[in-house]
Amino acid sequence: MRVTADRERCVGSGQCELLAPEVFEVDDDGAVRVLQPEPDDDAAVRDAVQQCPTGALSLEG
Ligand code: SF4
């Protein structure tokens, strides 16, 4: 699976980082950075994408 982030839409809530810290990190600019663009299929990663409050995260596969 492949994860992408729209940093313009991210508000830096940090929810994705809490759910899947190996894949997402809120950087010093207060916007998400994808640490692993092609992570192993993982329920926590899917949850993080679905629960982003601004819909900044997308998933393919
Ligand atoms: S959950 Fe969404 S808005 Fe919050 S830090 Fe992650 S990508 Fe940004």
Backbone and ligand atoms as CSV (ligand in chain L), in Angstrom:
chain,resi,resn,atom,element,x,y,z
A,1,MET,N,N,0.832,-1.196,0.000
A,1,MET,CA,C,0.000,0.000,0.000
A,1,MET,C,C,0.868,1.247,0.000
A,2,ARG,N,N,0.287,2.317,-0.512
A,2,ARG,CA,C,1.051,3.557,-0.650
A,2,ARG,C,C,0.307,4.706,0.033
A,3,VAL,N,N,1.026,5.481,0.830
A,3,VAL,CA,C,0.429,6.574,1.598
A,3,VAL,C,C,0.981,7.903,1.090
A,4,THR,N,N,0.078,8.854,0.900
A,4,THR,CA,C,0.521,10.197,0.547
A,4,THR,C,C,-0.147,11.209,1.482
A,5,ALA,N,N,0.476,12.352,1.626
A,5,ALA,CA,C,-0.048,13.399,2.507
A,5,ALA,C,C,-0.060,14.730,1.771
A,6,ASP,N,N,-1.146,15.455,1.971
A,6,ASP,CA,C,-1.250,16.812,1.444
A,6,ASP,C,C,-0.905,17.761,2.588
A,7,ARG,N,N,0.307,18.230,2.600
A,7,ARG,CA,C,0.777,19.050,3.725
A,7,ARG,C,C,0.030,20.377,3.818
A,8,GLU,N,N,-0.564,20.812,2.713
A,8,GLU,CA,C,-1.341,22.061,2.746
A,8,GLU,C,C,-2.624,21.882,3.567
A,9,ARG,N,N,-3.155,20.673,3.574
A,9,ARG,CA,C,-4.399,20.417,4.313
A,9,ARG,C,C,-4.154,20.014,5.751
A,10,CYS,N,N,-2.957,19.583,6.071
A,10,CYS,CA,C,-2.646,19.114,7.421
A,10,CYS,C,C,-2.659,20.288,8.399
A,11,VAL,N,N,-3.300,20.075,9.567
A,11,VAL,CA,C,-3.312,21.110,10.603
A,11,VAL,C,C,-2.411,20.733,11.784
A,12,GLY,N,N,-1.673,19.642,11.633
A,12,GLY,CA,C,-0.696,19.281,12.651
A,12,GLY,C,C,-1.277,18.744,13.943
A,13,SER,N,N,-2.458,18.138,13.855
A,13,SER,CA,C,-3.092,17.620,15.075
A,13,SER,C,C,-2.289,16.494,15.715
A,14,GLY,N,N,-1.521,15.798,14.911
A,14,GLY,CA,C,-0.673,14.729,15.435
A,14,GLY,C,C,-1.366,13.395,15.638
A,15,GLN,N,N,-2.628,13.319,15.253
A,15,GLN,CA,C,-3.373,12.076,15.461
A,15,GLN,C,C,-2.753,10.909,14.690
A,16,CYS,N,N,-2.336,11.173,13.466
A,16,CYS,CA,C,-1.745,10.098,12.660
A,16,CYS,C,C,-0.451,9.598,13.297
A,17,GLU,N,N,0.320,10.503,13.841
A,17,GLU,CA,C,1.586,10.116,14.481
A,17,GLU,C,C,1.321,9.260,15.715
A,18,LEU,N,N,0.267,9.591,16.457
A,18,LEU,CA,C,-0.072,8.787,17.631
A,18,LEU,C,C,-0.453,7.369,17.233
A,19,LEU,N,N,-1.210,7.249,16.137
A,19,LEU,CA,C,-1.702,5.932,15.718
A,19,LEU,C,C,-0.615,5.099,15.032
A,20,ALA,N,N,0.215,5.742,14.240
A,20,ALA,CA,C,1.216,4.992,13.467
A,20,ALA,C,C,2.520,5.801,13.408
A,21,PRO,N,N,3.235,5.856,14.517
A,21,PRO,CA,C,4.431,6.711,14.581
A,21,PRO,C,C,5.567,6.264,13.677
A,22,GLU,N,N,5.527,5.014,13.230
A,22,GLU,CA,C,6.594,4.562,12.333
A,22,GLU,C,C,6.381,5.067,10.913
A,23,VAL,N,N,5.165,5.547,10.639
A,23,VAL,CA,C,4.837,5.978,9.272
A,23,VAL,C,C,4.677,7.496,9.171
A,24,PHE,N,N,4.119,8.118,10.237
A,24,PHE,CA,C,3.831,9.556,10.179
A,24,PHE,C,C,4.571,10.313,11.283
A,25,GLU,N,N,4.994,11.511,10.918
A,25,GLU,CA,C,5.634,12.377,11.906
A,25,GLU,C,C,5.217,13.817,11.610
A,26,VAL,N,N,4.856,14.557,12.661
A,26,VAL,CA,C,4.607,15.988,12.488
A,26,VAL,C,C,5.943,16.692,12.656
A,27,ASP,N,N,6.362,17.381,11.612
A,27,ASP,CA,C,7.706,17.973,11.658
A,27,ASP,C,C,7.690,19.352,12.330
A,28,ASP,N,N,8.832,19.994,12.353
A,28,ASP,CA,C,8.961,21.268,13.062
A,28,ASP,C,C,8.100,22.371,12.456
A,29,ASP,N,N,7.680,22.189,11.214
A,29,ASP,CA,C,6.798,23.169,10.565
A,29,ASP,C,C,5.339,22.967,10.968
A,30,GLY,N,N,5.061,21.898,11.745
A,30,GLY,CA,C,3.688,21.629,12.151
A,30,GLY,C,C,2.868,20.944,11.084
A,31,ALA,N,N,3.522,20.301,10.150
A,31,ALA,CA,C,2.813,19.564,9.100
A,31,ALA,C,C,3.363,18.147,9.037
A,32,VAL,N,N,2.496,17.260,8.594
A,32,VAL,CA,C,2.866,15.843,8.597
A,32,VAL,C,C,3.935,15.546,7.546
A,33,ARG,N,N,4.763,14.586,7.886
A,33,ARG,CA,C,5.735,14.046,6.944
A,33,ARG,C,C,5.538,12.528,6.932
A,34,VAL,N,N,5.536,11.951,5.757
A,34,VAL,CA,C,5.375,10.501,5.640
A,34,VAL,C,C,6.758,9.866,5.682
A,35,LEU,N,N,7.012,9.112,6.728
A,35,LEU,CA,C,8.331,8.493,6.906
A,35,LEU,C,C,8.468,7.237,6.067
A,36,GLN,N,N,7.347,6.542,5.890
A,36,GLN,CA,C,7.347,5.304,5.095
A,36,GLN,C,C,6.231,5.409,4.065
A,37,PRO,N,N,6.512,5.844,2.848
A,37,PRO,CA,C,5.451,6.005,1.845
A,37,PRO,C,C,4.819,4.679,1.422
A,38,GLU,N,N,5.535,3.582,1.580
A,38,GLU,CA,C,4.978,2.287,1.187
A,38,GLU,C,C,5.074,1.315,2.362
A,39,PRO,N,N,4.280,1.547,3.397
A,39,PRO,CA,C,4.364,0.687,4.589
A,39,PRO,C,C,3.696,-0.658,4.350
A,40,ASP,N,N,4.005,-1.614,5.198
A,40,ASP,CA,C,3.273,-2.875,5.202
A,40,ASP,C,C,1.814,-2.585,5.528
A,41,ASP,N,N,0.927,-3.402,4.978
A,41,ASP,CA,C,-0.497,-3.227,5.250
A,41,ASP,C,C,-0.725,-3.362,6.756
A,42,ASP,N,N,-1.353,-2.354,7.327
A,42,ASP,CA,C,-1.441,-2.286,8.780
A,42,ASP,C,C,-2.719,-1.545,9.153
A,43,ALA,N,N,-3.506,-2.126,10.063
A,43,ALA,CA,C,-4.773,-1.507,10.463
A,43,ALA,C,C,-4.541,-0.129,11.067
A,44,ALA,N,N,-3.457,0.046,11.788
A,44,ALA,CA,C,-3.199,1.344,12.423
A,44,ALA,C,C,-2.961,2.418,11.367
A,45,VAL,N,N,-2.301,2.050,10.291
A,45,VAL,CA,C,-2.061,3.027,9.213
A,45,VAL,C,C,-3.380,3.381,8.530
A,46,ARG,N,N,-4.208,2.362,8.284
A,46,ARG,CA,C,-5.523,2.626,7.673
A,46,ARG,C,C,-6.368,3.508,8.595
A,47,ASP,N,N,-6.343,3.231,9.884
A,47,ASP,CA,C,-7.085,4.054,10.841
A,47,ASP,C,C,-6.586,5.503,10.802
A,48,ALA,N,N,-5.295,5.662,10.763
A,48,ALA,CA,C,-4.721,7.013,10.760
A,48,ALA,C,C,-5.196,7.791,9.534
A,49,VAL,N,N,-5.206,7.132,8.391
A,49,VAL,CA,C,-5.645,7.798,7.156
A,49,VAL,C,C,-7.122,8.167,7.265
A,50,GLN,N,N,-7.937,7.233,7.757
A,50,GLN,CA,C,-9.383,7.474,7.828
A,50,GLN,C,C,-9.732,8.526,8.872
A,51,GLN,N,N,-8.960,8.600,9.935
A,51,GLN,CA,C,-9.334,9.477,11.046
A,51,GLN,C,C,-8.694,10.859,10.991
A,52,CYS,N,N,-7.888,11.112,9.994
A,52,CYS,CA,C,-7.325,12.461,9.876
A,52,CYS,C,C,-8.472,13.465,9.785
A,53,PRO,N,N,-8.502,14.469,10.665
A,53,PRO,CA,C,-9.645,15.384,10.705
A,53,PRO,C,C,-9.789,16.263,9.472
A,54,THR,N,N,-8.742,16.409,8.697
A,54,THR,CA,C,-8.836,17.274,7.519
A,54,THR,C,C,-8.761,16.499,6.201
A,55,GLY,N,N,-8.700,15.183,6.287
A,55,GLY,CA,C,-8.621,14.401,5.051
A,55,GLY,C,C,-7.320,14.627,4.302
A,56,ALA,N,N,-6.262,14.917,5.034
A,56,ALA,CA,C,-4.981,15.222,4.385
A,56,ALA,C,C,-4.237,13.975,3.911
A,57,LEU,N,N,-4.651,12.815,4.405
A,57,LEU,CA,C,-3.936,11.584,4.076
A,57,LEU,C,C,-4.721,10.748,3.080
A,58,SER,N,N,-3.997,10.129,2.163
A,58,SER,CA,C,-4.620,9.273,1.156
A,58,SER,C,C,-3.896,7.950,1.109
A,59,LEU,N,N,-4.647,6.943,0.699
A,59,LEU,CA,C,-4.133,5.573,0.670
A,59,LEU,C,C,-4.485,4.946,-0.673
A,60,GLU,N,N,-3.501,4.271,-1.256
A,60,GLU,CA,C,-3.754,3.477,-2.454
A,60,GLU,C,C,-3.334,2.054,-2.145
A,61,GLY,N,N,-4.149,1.129,-2.597
A,61,GLY,CA,C,-3.778,-0.273,-2.428
A,61,GLY,C,C,-4.310,-0.863,-1.144
L,1,SF4,S1,S,-4.013,13.499,11.471
L,1,SF4,FE1,FE,-4.161,14.720,9.571
L,1,SF4,S2,S,-4.167,16.852,10.259
L,1,SF4,FE2,FE,-3.431,15.608,11.968
L,1,SF4,S3,S,-1.183,15.636,11.762
L,1,SF4,FE3,FE,-1.942,13.815,10.698
L,1,SF4,S4,S,-2.187,14.476,8.551
L,1,SF4,FE4,FE,-2.061,16.315,9.811
